[in-house]
Each structure stands twice: as structure tokens, then as C-alpha cells.
Amino acid sequence: MITIASLSIGQKGKIKDFPVDELPLKLLEMGCLPENEVELLQKAPFDDPLYLKINGSYVSIRKEMAKKIEIELL
């Protein structure tokens, strides 16, 4: 299973699946939905948190949360 946490900087993917009950509502509101594109822009020191562009929104999420969002590489 490929997740957002496994992306390299600059890589893009399409969100496939995630546990809806474990994702914060704010992420869903900002476009973290199936079939939306995600790009890893930057990693903080020690690779946590991750700075992403999801469907035109810029979001920072913890690596632990990123491991729960399954993607398909583009």
C-alpha cells in the first residue's frame, strides 16, 4: 500500500482511500477526498510534519496521519 507518507518531495499522487472516522474534518474540508491530487512539497526536520498541496490547498499534516491515506502515484 502506497501512502502520502511514502512520497518523495515533488512527487504527486491521487488519493484512493482513507479511514474517514480517523481523519480530522478540517482535512476533508480542505480537499483531502478520493480522486483529488496530492503533492509533497516539503518535509520538516525528522520528516514530520509533511507540507502538502491537496487540490489547490496547502496543508501540513503529521506523518502518522499521512500513513493512513492511501494514494496512487501519478
BELMO-V63772 format. One record per run of one state. SS is the DSSP state (2 for helix, 1 for strand, 0 for the rest). FROM is the first residue (numbers start at 1). TO is the last residue. If there is no record, write none. Layout:
# BELMO-V63772
ss = {SS/SS}
from = {FROM/FROM}
to = {TO/TO}
This chain:
# BELMO-V63772
ss = {0/1/2/0/1/0/2/0/2/0/1/0/2/0/1/0/1/0/2/0/1/0}
from = {1/3/4/7/12/18/20/23/25/30/37/44/45/48/50/55/57/62/63/67/70/74}
to = {2/3/6/11/17/19/22/24/29/36/43/44/47/49/54/56/61/62/66/69/73/74}
